[in-house]
């Protein structure tokens, strides 16, 4: 078999082995976008439920009109006047609530709040009408759905058991019209919650990636309520998951329709091949996705190849060159561990995937089930003999927003998350190890809107305290699924973004083409016939 045929078969084999189920015809060196499914909202059922909630308070029921105009499209606001009225009332507490194309479920009893106002109470305390949760920490609605974060103070909430955790507990809820299609073997699992079965018949509770999650479908829309916790004994500074259960269930029991508005129907989004620069970079090289340092994975297992570019982003460091490589593992000839620059050039190349490095975090894409959740990024090493004040020092390197988005971050946290909500994306990017005091001073806090390329911090070394890690940026990507926000490998996404930053295409290194015999043995028969035809035509 000739060299050209071997090359064709090699590309076919790589595509066959690396691509998720249901995707074919993309060669191994082509990056692709993810596929996304769109939900269909049952708005008639929403109005029936809202009518029931409003009519439970007869004094305020006349304020709402449920008979809409029938000769307008279903997504026209005139078709659902009660929702328009509801959005107008609640936008004072939840800005932009009417932008959500899915029903907004929140632990806020609008009818009881309006009744309190009607009885003469000026500005009724919100916590009294939202199950003792504090006023919302974050609310963000957009073309793909909404996200909200509420907190419950220690000691708040009648009837709740005491807990060891001494801080406010943050509860997140997301409702999304878009769901990312992942070949996730853990997807859809969990246990029913008997106490909530009548209200949420399909609810599943499960602990995943450091969160206890409650996933359910209502009005045709997937929702997930989650609380970050440890599946371990209670601690004063770490919430145990069993302490989180009653708080989550209190939150779920209090959910009411707070807003949202029908929009033009959304459609499923198929994957596409990503365009990349045609000019070749003279120096940027990278090792393949999934090629982690040998024996650095959990249980000494390898990485996971993922060719998806989950979003077209700006690279998260302001300037090139930059290095994506392990900050924890490296190999000398003696076998000693060291930092991540082993075998790299002065510019920090080649890059190397470190998504599946051994950590205690659950990561579904990694073969052992545990991994790093993201990628370590650091500016390229300074030239030899450069001074401590040189501009190339990591602590002077700006970290920037990868997209226009909204910040999710509370005071004193060293991690900041950027939320993106568009008609085609519902995705998050998390930055870690930046200086929390500097971010507090710069108001990089819940609800802050930032523009793509805007500085949000500098490369630093914070974990729970200064000098808790090396100087680098941890960057990860989360996409919304029916199991909630799931971490995916950002390595290919970062390669594509870096190529746009330097305006040239990198070169993949470190792979040897398989022999013709090995390829022929591994490929399905129909793929062999296709490759043979393609070879004869070229």
RODO-2510 file (C-alpha; in nm, 4 decimals, decimal comma):
residues 538
     n   res          X          Y          Z
     1     x     0,0000     0,0000     0,0000
     2     x     0,1442     0,3401    -0,1001
     3     x     0,2389     0,6350     0,1230
     4     x    -0,0671     0,8347     0,0168
     5     x    -0,3003     0,5472     0,0997
     6     x    -0,1364     0,5056     0,4412
     7     x    -0,1880     0,8771     0,5046
     8     x    -0,5534     0,8563     0,4046
     9     x    -0,6115     0,5520     0,6208
    10     x    -0,4276     0,7153     0,9119
    11     x    -0,6581     1,0157     0,8997
    12     x    -0,9605     0,7892     0,8805
    13     x    -0,8477     0,5804     1,1769
    14     x    -0,7745     0,8846     1,3902
    15     x    -1,1135     1,0351     1,3132
    16     x    -1,2831     0,7036     1,3862
    17     x    -1,1080     0,6645     1,7228
    18     x    -1,1122     1,0217     1,8554
    19     x    -1,4486     1,1649     1,7607
    20     x    -1,7564     1,1257     1,9824
    21     x    -2,0351     0,8931     1,8829
    22     x    -2,2467     1,0159     1,5937
    23     x    -1,9726     1,2288     1,4346
    24     x    -1,7828     1,1056     1,1338
    25     x    -1,6110     1,2413     0,8282
    26     x    -1,3803     1,4807     1,0159
    27     x    -1,0090     1,4087     0,9920
    28     x    -0,7921     1,3944     1,3030
    29     x    -0,6241     1,7311     1,2458
    30     x    -0,9504     1,9240     1,2091
    31     x    -1,1003     2,1000     1,5071
    32     x    -1,4779     2,1105     1,5420
    33     x    -1,7449     2,2974     1,7339
    34     x    -1,9742     2,1093     1,9753
    35     x    -2,3258     2,0031     1,8858
    36     x    -2,6082     2,1480     2,0948
    37     x    -2,9737     2,0467     2,1365
    38     x    -3,2539     2,2977     2,1875
    39     x    -3,5512     2,2397     2,4189
    40     x    -3,9133     2,3157     2,3290
    41     x    -4,0902     2,5099     2,6045
    42     x    -4,4471     2,4202     2,7029
    43     x    -4,5703     2,7755     2,7633
    44     x    -4,9371     2,6785     2,7991
    45     x    -4,8437     2,4682     3,1040
    46     x    -4,6401     2,7631     3,2358
    47     x    -4,9431     2,9922     3,2209
    48     x    -5,1605     2,7313     3,3921
    49     x    -4,9088     2,7028     3,6758
    50     x    -4,8711     3,0805     3,7062
    51     x    -5,2489     3,1243     3,7201
    52     x    -5,2620     2,8731     4,0045
    53     x    -4,9887     3,0554     4,1980
    54     x    -5,1459     3,3985     4,1488
    55     x    -5,4986     3,2829     4,2320
    56     x    -5,3724     3,1522     4,5668
    57     x    -5,3731     3,5211     4,6733
    58     x    -5,7167     3,6539     4,5652
    59     x    -5,6313     4,0102     4,6631
    60     x    -5,3734     4,0479     4,3878
    61     x    -5,5206     3,8172     4,1197
    62     x    -5,6970     4,1067     3,9338
    63     x    -5,3562     4,2591     3,8554
    64     x    -5,2857     3,9855     3,5986
    65     x    -5,4413     3,9244     3,2579
    66     x    -5,4282     3,5704     3,1240
    67     x    -5,6346     3,6137     2,8062
    68     x    -5,3874     3,7093     2,5336
    69     x    -5,4390     3,8025     2,1702
    70     x    -5,4801     3,4883     1,9634
    71     x    -5,3889     3,6296     1,6235
    72     x    -5,0276     3,6960     1,7048
    73     x    -4,7343     3,4494     1,7035
    74     x    -4,6927     3,2493     2,0235
    75     x    -4,3631     3,4267     2,0951
    76     x    -4,5200     3,7746     2,0660
    77     x    -4,5500     3,9330     2,4153
    78     x    -4,9152     4,0183     2,3434
    79     x    -4,9903     3,6445     2,3465
    80     x    -4,8916     3,6163     2,7148
    81     x    -4,9800     3,9424     2,8929
    82     x    -4,9600     3,7815     3,2384
    83     x    -4,5907     3,7054     3,1810
    84     x    -4,5269     4,0607     3,0618
    85     x    -4,6869     4,1885     3,3828
    86     x    -4,4898     3,9433     3,5954
    87     x    -4,1594     4,0412     3,4329
    88     x    -4,2330     4,4104     3,4892
    89     x    -4,2992     4,3505     3,8592
    90     x    -3,9975     4,1294     3,9259
    91     x    -3,7413     4,3120     3,7117
    92     x    -3,6781     4,5423     4,0091
    93     x    -3,5318     4,2445     4,2012
    94     x    -3,4085     4,0370     3,9055
    95     x    -3,2864     4,2746     3,6361
    96     x    -3,3497     4,1595     3,2797
    97     x    -3,5712     3,8674     3,3827
    98     x    -3,7855     3,9098     3,0710
    99     x    -3,4884     3,8214     2,8487
   100     x    -3,5039     3,4568     2,9519
   101     x    -3,6605     3,2339     2,6815
   102     x    -3,7370     2,9708     2,9474
   103     x    -3,9646     3,0025     3,2520
   104     x    -3,7586     3,1514     3,5362
   105     x    -3,8012     2,9407     3,8490
   106     x    -3,6768     3,1110     4,1662
   107     x    -3,7423     3,0687     4,5406
   108     x    -3,9453     3,3905     4,5323
   109     x    -4,3195     3,4015     4,6037
   110     x    -4,4351     3,6946     4,3891
   111     x    -4,7998     3,6609     4,4919
   112     x    -4,7187     3,6718     4,8654
   113     x    -4,4840     3,9664     4,8115
   114     x    -4,7498     4,1644     4,6230
   115     x    -5,0080     4,0810     4,8883
   116     x    -4,7743     4,2177     5,1564
   117     x    -4,7358     4,5375     4,9545
   118     x    -5,1117     4,5641     4,9095
   119     x    -5,1628     4,5373     5,2865
   120     x    -4,9524     4,8501     5,3365
   121     x    -4,6036     4,7104     5,3948
   122     x    -4,3515     4,9244     5,2081
   123     x    -4,0626     4,7275     5,0605
   124     x    -4,1409     4,3953     5,2284
   125     x    -3,8196     4,2128     5,3261
   126     x    -3,7262     3,9815     5,0409
   127     x    -3,5939     3,7016     5,2618
   128     x    -3,9412     3,6602     5,4144
   129     x    -4,0784     3,5779     5,0687
   130     x    -3,7905     3,3636     4,9429
   131     x    -3,7611     3,0929     5,2069
   132     x    -3,5152     3,2977     5,4200
   133     x    -3,2553     3,3144     5,1438
   134     x    -3,0772     3,6485     5,1138
   135     x    -3,1508     3,8873     4,8253
   136     x    -3,0117     3,7338     4,5088
   137     x    -2,6300     3,7402     4,4792
   138     x    -2,6393     3,7027     4,1018
   139     x    -2,9135     3,6942     3,8421
   140     x    -2,8322     3,6810     3,4728
   141     x    -3,0780     3,6086     3,1920
   142     x    -3,0101     3,5949     2,8209
   143     x    -3,1105     3,4290     2,4940
   144     x    -3,0273     3,0750     2,6138
   145     x    -3,1816     3,0872     2,9629
   146     x    -3,0884     3,2140     3,3066
   147     x    -2,8551     3,1578     3,6015
   148     x    -2,8993     3,2692     3,9605
   149     x    -2,7082     3,2409     4,2882
   150     x    -2,8709     3,2738     4,6313
   151     x    -2,7176     3,2409     4,9784
   152     x    -2,8455     3,1165     5,3126
   153     x    -2,6781     3,2625     5,6216
   154     x    -2,5720     3,0429     5,9154
   155     x    -2,8693     3,0006     6,1476
   156     x    -3,1231     3,1177     5,8900
   157     x    -3,4148     2,8996     5,7872
   158     x    -3,6657     2,7730     6,0397
   159     x    -3,6597     2,3975     6,0867
   160     x    -3,3227     2,3343     5,9270
   161     x    -3,0770     2,1152     6,1184
   162     x    -2,7690     2,2811     6,2638
   163     x    -2,4495     2,2571     6,0600
   164     x    -2,0780     2,2722     6,1243
   165     x    -2,0048     2,4872     5,8175
   166     x    -1,9800     2,8445     5,9436
   167     x    -2,0259     3,0448     5,6227
   168     x    -2,3250     3,1330     5,4024
   169     x    -2,4217     2,8471     5,1714
   170     x    -2,4437     2,9410     4,8018
   171     x    -2,7142     2,7738     4,5932
   172     x    -2,7054     2,7956     4,2136
   173     x    -2,9896     2,7348     3,9708
   174     x    -2,9769     2,7235     3,5907
   175     x    -3,2554     2,6792     3,3377
   176     x    -3,1451     2,6521     2,9769
   177     x    -3,3018     2,6106     2,6377
   178     x    -2,9637     2,4827     2,5129
   179     x    -2,8072     2,1517     2,6187
   180     x    -2,4596     2,0453     2,5031
   181     x    -2,4466     1,6973     2,3531
   182     x    -2,1706     1,5067     2,5300
   183     x    -2,0985     1,1340     2,5091
   184     x    -2,1062     1,1266     2,8877
   185     x    -2,1263     0,7762     3,0418
   186     x    -2,2302     0,9289     3,3757
   187     x    -2,5088     1,1391     3,2259
   188     x    -2,8627     1,0811     3,3482
   189     x    -2,7654     0,8895     3,6594
   190     x    -2,8665     0,9693     4,0158
   191     x    -3,1198     0,8777     4,2811
   192     x    -3,4800     0,9968     4,3281
   193     x    -3,5634     1,2339     4,6129
   194     x    -3,8690     1,0950     4,7914
   195     x    -3,9444     1,4182     4,9766
   196     x    -3,9749     1,6039     4,6430
   197     x    -4,1224     1,3305     4,4230
   198     x    -4,4729     1,4809     4,4104
   199     x    -4,3455     1,8201     4,2961
   200     x    -4,0620     1,6919     4,0744
   201     x    -4,1428     1,3378     3,9529
   202     x    -3,8288     1,3003     3,7390
   203     x    -3,5829     1,4601     3,9816
   204     x    -3,2371     1,3043     4,0248
   205     x    -2,9930     1,3821     4,3046
   206     x    -2,6234     1,3031     4,2639
   207     x    -2,2816     1,4223     4,3757
   208     x    -2,0572     1,5126     4,0874
   209     x    -1,7433     1,7240     4,0358
   210     x    -1,7586     1,8639     4,3882
   211     x    -2,1288     1,9571     4,3847
   212     x    -2,4491     1,7964     4,4995
   213     x    -2,6923     1,8445     4,2119
   214     x    -3,0673     1,8163     4,1724
   215     x    -3,1637     1,7802     3,8051
   216     x    -3,5225     1,7902     3,6798
   217     x    -3,7327     1,8837     3,3798
   218     x    -4,0234     2,1270     3,4048
   219     x    -4,2286     2,2633     3,1137
   220     x    -3,9954     2,0768     2,8742
   221     x    -3,6901     2,2646     3,0068
   222     x    -3,3907     2,1146     3,1946
   223     x    -3,3103     2,2790     3,5298
   224     x    -3,0320     2,2035     3,7769
   225     x    -2,9956     2,3245     4,1367
   226     x    -2,6457     2,2735     4,2804
   227     x    -2,4405     2,3400     4,5939
   228     x    -2,0632     2,3014     4,6172
   229     x    -1,9768     2,0524     4,8902
   230     x    -1,7503     1,7691     5,0040
   231     x    -1,8712     1,4132     5,0271
   232     x    -1,7007     1,3816     5,3663
   233     x    -1,7321     1,4721     5,7346
   234     x    -1,8511     1,8288     5,8119
   235     x    -1,5849     2,0970     5,8605
   236     x    -1,6013     2,4592     5,9660
   237     x    -1,4506     2,5791     5,6340
   238     x    -1,5885     2,3118     5,3994
   239     x    -1,9562     2,2265     5,3611
   240     x    -2,0348     1,8558     5,3763
   241     x    -2,2821     1,7342     5,1146
   242     x    -2,5133     1,5887     5,3770
   243     x    -2,5320     1,9396     5,5307
   244     x    -2,6284     2,0701     5,1855
   245     x    -2,9211     1,8309     5,1272
   246     x    -3,1799     2,0066     5,3498
   247     x    -3,0762     2,3494     5,2176
   248     x    -3,1188     2,2420     4,8552
   249     x    -3,4547     2,0841     4,9315
   250     x    -3,5719     2,3999     5,1073
   251     x    -3,4711     2,5951     4,7951
   252     x    -3,6508     2,3535     4,5617
   253     x    -3,9698     2,3520     4,7675
   254     x    -3,9821     2,7318     4,7412
   255     x    -3,9501     2,7522     4,3609
   256     x    -4,2169     2,9606     4,1868
   257     x    -4,2531     3,1080     3,8391
   258     x    -4,0844     3,4477     3,8596
   259     x    -4,0696     3,5478     3,4923
   260     x    -3,9457     3,4633     3,1441
   261     x    -4,1010     3,5209     2,8038
   262     x    -4,1613     3,3083     2,4911
   263     x    -3,9074     3,3724     2,2163
   264     x    -3,8675     3,2646     1,8568
   265     x    -3,8080     2,8882     1,8483
   266     x    -3,4488     2,7713     1,8887
   267     x    -3,3078     2,4917     1,6760
   268     x    -3,0498     2,2205     1,7317
   269     x    -2,6957     2,3265     1,6409
   270     x    -2,4823     2,0753     1,4494
   271     x    -2,1052     2,0596     1,4783
   272     x    -1,8913     2,2410     1,2204
   273     x    -1,5253     2,2299     1,1257
   274     x    -1,3408     2,5267     1,2792
   275     x    -1,1592     2,7680     1,0511
   276     x    -0,7937     2,8175     1,1409
   277     x    -0,5203     3,0485     1,0073
   278     x    -0,3595     2,9291     0,6859
   279     x    -0,0163     3,0826     0,7525
   280     x     0,2103     2,8477     0,9479
   281     x     0,3727     2,9722     1,2661
   282     x     0,7529     2,9501     1,2552
   283     x     0,7736     2,8389     1,6197
   284     x     0,4384     2,7512     1,7849
   285     x     0,4142     2,3747     1,8348
   286     x     0,1900     2,1582     2,0482
   287     x     0,1538     1,7944     2,1400
   288     x    -0,1774     1,6194     2,0610
   289     x    -0,4851     1,6543     2,2759
   290     x    -0,4881     1,3782     2,5369
   291     x    -0,1091     1,3344     2,5311
   292     x    -0,0364     1,4038     2,8978
   293     x     0,2981     1,3405     3,0712
   294     x     0,3444     0,9668     3,1159
   295     x     0,2032     0,8295     3,4434
   296     x     0,0783     1,1750     3,5504
   297     x    -0,2890     1,0746     3,5281
   298     x    -0,5004     0,9366     3,8097
   299     x    -0,4135     0,5680     3,8652
   300     x    -0,1270     0,6288     3,6187
   301     x    -0,3701     0,6330     3,3278
   302     x    -0,3453     0,8500     3,0196
   303     x    -0,5369     1,1515     2,8947
   304     x    -0,8408     1,1961     2,6735
   305     x    -0,8264     1,3344     2,3203
   306     x    -1,0910     1,5994     2,2575
   307     x    -1,0888     1,7920     1,9291
   308     x    -1,3804     2,0190     2,0214
   309     x    -1,3362     2,3957     2,0182
   310     x    -1,6134     2,4677     2,2665
   311     x    -1,6209     2,8399     2,1924
   312     x    -1,4365     3,0918     1,9776
   313     x    -1,2593     3,2859     2,2499
   314     x    -0,9820     3,5367     2,2954
   315     x    -0,6744     3,3783     2,4557
   316     x    -0,6923     3,4398     2,8353
   317     x    -0,3445     3,5959     2,8694
   318     x    -0,2966     3,9407     2,7230
   319     x     0,0265     3,8637     2,5388
   320     x     0,2120     3,5847     2,3611
   321     x     0,4246     3,3795     2,3940
   322     x     0,2600     3,1586     2,6556
   323     x     0,2955     2,8014     2,7725
   324     x     0,0198     2,5465     2,8303
   325     x     0,1780     2,2646     3,0251
   326     x     0,1808     2,0949     3,3636
   327     x     0,2732     2,2997     3,6680
   328     x     0,2906     1,9887     3,8839
   329     x     0,4565     1,7143     3,6774
   330     x     0,7757     1,6978     3,4763
   331     x     1,0390     1,4343     3,4155
   332     x     1,4138     1,4539     3,4495
   333     x     1,6331     1,1668     3,3488
   334     x     1,6576     1,0753     3,7163
   335     x     1,2802     1,0547     3,7389
   336     x     1,2436     1,3476     3,9801
   337     x     0,9319     1,5639     3,9671
   338     x     0,9670     1,9277     3,8743
   339     x     0,7788     2,2198     3,7219
   340     x     0,6164     2,2279     3,3817
   341     x     0,8927     2,3722     3,1610
   342     x     1,0867     2,0508     3,1049
   343     x     1,1640     2,0082     2,7353
   344     x     1,0209     2,3450     2,6259
   345     x     1,1819     2,6190     2,4215
   346     x     1,2433     2,9717     2,5450
   347     x     0,9060     3,0682     2,3970
   348     x     0,7330     2,7976     2,5990
   349     x     0,6731     2,5467     2,3185
   350     x     0,5647     2,2779     2,2653
   351     x     0,2394     2,2902     2,4592
   352     x     0,1156     1,9799     2,6376
   353     x    -0,2297     1,8772     2,7588
   354     x    -0,2681     1,8484     3,1387
   355     x    -0,6476     1,8152     3,1711
   356     x    -0,6385     1,4562     3,3022
   357     x    -0,3491     1,4961     3,5441
   358     x    -0,4058     1,3274     3,8803
   359     x    -0,6290     1,5345     4,1097
   360     x    -0,9185     1,4532     4,3427
   361     x    -1,1763     1,6213     4,1159
   362     x    -1,4239     1,4063     3,9271
   363     x    -1,3779     1,4487     3,5511
   364     x    -1,5941     1,2347     3,3240
   365     x    -1,3650     1,2620     3,0208
   366     x    -1,0659     1,1093     3,2038
   367     x    -1,0371     0,7301     3,1990
   368     x    -0,9850     0,7013     3,5761
   369     x    -1,2812     0,9306     3,6447
   370     x    -1,0627     1,1955     3,8115
   371     x    -0,8501     1,4767     3,6748
   372     x    -0,7394     1,8379     3,6764
   373     x    -1,0586     1,9918     3,5256
   374     x    -0,8627     2,2524     3,3265
   375     x    -0,5314     2,3644     3,1796
   376     x    -0,2347     2,5393     3,3429
   377     x    -0,1163     2,8469     3,1512
   378     x     0,1912     3,0536     3,2184
   379     x     0,3750     3,3272     3,0303
   380     x     0,6889     3,2029     2,8579
   381     x     1,0045     3,1979     3,0709
   382     x     1,2001     3,5210     3,0958
   383     x     1,5263     3,5395     2,9022
   384     x     1,8371     3,4376     3,0988
   385     x     1,9769     3,7027     3,3358
   386     x     1,6611     3,9144     3,3171
   387     x     1,5897     4,1155     3,6308
   388     x     1,3035     4,0683     3,8747
   389     x     1,1378     4,3858     3,7426
   390     x     1,1353     4,2638     3,3838
   391     x     0,7930     4,2906     3,2182
   392     x     0,7993     3,9206     3,1337
   393     x     0,7712     3,8196     3,5008
   394     x     0,4528     3,6124     3,5534
   395     x     0,3179     3,8387     3,8283
   396     x     0,3090     4,1262     3,5777
   397     x     0,1151     3,9403     3,3076
   398     x    -0,2438     4,0542     3,2572
   399     x    -0,5303     3,8051     3,2506
   400     x    -0,8179     3,9118     3,0237
   401     x    -1,1809     3,8250     2,9558
   402     x    -1,2057     3,5689     2,6771
   403     x    -1,5502     3,6912     2,5717
   404     x    -1,8058     3,9589     2,6536
   405     x    -1,9757     3,8174     2,9608
   406     x    -2,0874     3,8429     3,3216
   407     x    -1,8665     3,7648     3,6222
   408     x    -1,9650     3,5098     3,8864
   409     x    -1,7505     3,5710     4,1956
   410     x    -1,8025     3,6549     4,5637
   411     x    -1,5720     3,8620     4,7822
   412     x    -1,2362     3,7076     4,8809
   413     x    -1,2573     3,4226     4,6279
   414     x    -0,9397     3,3525     4,4261
   415     x    -1,1444     3,2088     4,1377
   416     x    -1,3600     3,4061     3,8964
   417     x    -1,6056     3,2588     3,6461
   418     x    -1,7123     3,4275     3,3234
   419     x    -2,0671     3,3440     3,2150
   420     x    -2,1624     3,3534     2,8438
   421     x    -2,5300     3,3433     2,7472
   422     x    -2,6191     3,3867     2,3788
   423     x    -2,8661     3,2341     2,1352
   424     x    -2,6088     2,9669     2,0446
   425     x    -2,4042     2,9243     2,3651
   426     x    -2,4524     2,8672     2,7372
   427     x    -2,0970     2,8254     2,8612
   428     x    -1,8653     2,9227     3,1478
   429     x    -1,4928     2,9928     3,1766
   430     x    -1,3232     2,9762     3,5151
   431     x    -0,9965     3,1518     3,6066
   432     x    -0,8068     3,0481     3,9202
   433     x    -0,5098     3,1556     4,1365
   434     x    -0,5431     3,5339     4,0878
   435     x    -0,5024     3,7758     4,3800
   436     x    -0,8443     3,7979     4,5519
   437     x    -0,7741     4,1352     4,7166
   438     x    -0,6860     4,2906     4,3817
   439     x    -1,0022     4,1505     4,2226
   440     x    -1,2099     4,2850     4,5132
   441     x    -1,0533     4,6302     4,4670
   442     x    -1,1224     4,6184     4,0920
   443     x    -1,4862     4,5085     4,1529
   444     x    -1,4481     4,1787     3,9691
   445     x    -1,7584     4,0575     4,1511
   446     x    -2,1002     3,8998     4,0915
   447     x    -2,2854     4,0646     3,8051
   448     x    -1,9943     4,2690     3,6697
   449     x    -2,0113     4,2893     3,2910
   450     x    -1,6769     4,2731     3,1130
   451     x    -1,5781     4,3066     2,7486
   452     x    -1,3637     4,0646     2,5538
   453     x    -0,9977     4,1519     2,6106
   454     x    -1,0681     4,3560     2,9257
   455     x    -0,8175     4,3019     3,2068
   456     x    -0,9662     4,1119     3,5019
   457     x    -0,6498     4,0271     3,6961
   458     x    -0,2857     3,9214     3,6764
   459     x    -0,1137     3,5833     3,6855
   460     x    -0,0584     3,4941     4,0508
   461     x    -0,0087     3,2078     4,2964
   462     x    -0,3132     3,2061     4,5252
   463     x    -0,4974     2,8963     4,6365
   464     x    -0,6680     2,9445     4,9723
   465     x    -0,3734     3,1680     5,0657
   466     x    -0,0756     3,3429     4,8966
   467     x     0,2033     3,1163     4,7679
   468     x    -0,0369     2,8234     4,7665
   469     x     0,0745     2,7228     4,4164
   470     x     0,3201     2,8258     4,1445
   471     x     0,2717     3,1446     3,9431
   472     x     0,0291     3,0391     3,6710
   473     x    -0,3315     3,0668     3,5569
   474     x    -0,5662     2,7696     3,5811
   475     x    -0,8276     2,8004     3,3044
   476     x    -1,1229     2,5691     3,2520
   477     x    -1,4446     2,5392     3,0532
   478     x    -1,7894     2,4253     3,1668
   479     x    -2,0882     2,3588     2,9405
   480     x    -2,4505     2,3116     3,0431
   481     x    -2,6005     1,9618     3,0210
   482     x    -2,8971     1,7843     3,1806
   483     x    -2,6566     1,7052     3,4659
   484     x    -2,5753     2,0734     3,5119
   485     x    -2,2438     2,2459     3,4450
   486     x    -1,9888     1,9858     3,3331
   487     x    -1,6131     2,0391     3,2893
   488     x    -1,4726     1,9637     2,9440
   489     x    -1,1163     1,9667     2,8117
   490     x    -1,0233     2,3239     2,7026
   491     x    -0,6928     2,2267     2,5385
   492     x    -0,8117     2,2423     2,1754
   493     x    -1,0141     2,5573     2,2491
   494     x    -0,6957     2,7229     2,3798
   495     x    -0,4922     2,6142     2,0757
   496     x    -0,7497     2,7697     1,8421
   497     x    -0,7619     3,0921     2,0451
   498     x    -0,3837     3,1193     2,0560
   499     x    -0,3614     3,0741     1,6805
   500     x    -0,5978     3,3690     1,6389
   501     x    -0,3858     3,5743     1,8809
   502     x    -0,0614     3,5097     1,6905
   503     x    -0,2397     3,5029     1,3505
   504     x    -0,0760     3,1808     1,2419
   505     x    -0,1297     2,8088     1,2667
   506     x     0,0603     2,5882     1,5067
   507     x     0,2172     2,2538     1,4237
   508     x     0,1216     1,9341     1,6037
   509     x     0,4217     1,7235     1,6961
   510     x     0,4958     1,3957     1,8688
   511     x     0,2737     1,1579     1,6738
   512     x     0,3975     0,8788     1,4495
   513     x     0,1676     0,7626     1,1668
   514     x     0,0557     0,4009     1,2090
   515     x     0,1686     0,1384     0,9603
   516     x    -0,0598     0,0489     0,6713
   517     x    -0,1183    -0,2983     0,8154
   518     x    -0,2182    -0,1604     1,1557
   519     x    -0,4582     0,0902     0,9990
   520     x    -0,6153    -0,1710     0,7711
   521     x    -0,6672    -0,4051     1,0648
   522     x    -0,8322    -0,1364     1,2817
   523     x    -1,0601     0,0401     1,0329
   524     x    -1,4165    -0,0776     0,9681
   525     x    -1,4733    -0,2303     0,6255
   526     x    -1,6823     0,0593     0,4927
   527     x    -1,4115     0,3078     0,5982
   528     x    -1,1526     0,1006     0,4128
   529     x    -1,3586     0,1095     0,0948
   530     x    -1,4078     0,4874     0,1285
   531     x    -1,0331     0,5441     0,1846
   532     x    -0,9444     0,3263    -0,1125
   533     x    -1,1804     0,5250    -0,3379
   534     x    -1,0377     0,8557    -0,2123
   535     x    -0,6825     0,7308    -0,2749
   536     x    -0,7638     0,6276    -0,6309
   537     x    -0,9175     0,9665    -0,7065
   538     x    -0,6145     1,1725    -0,5890
***
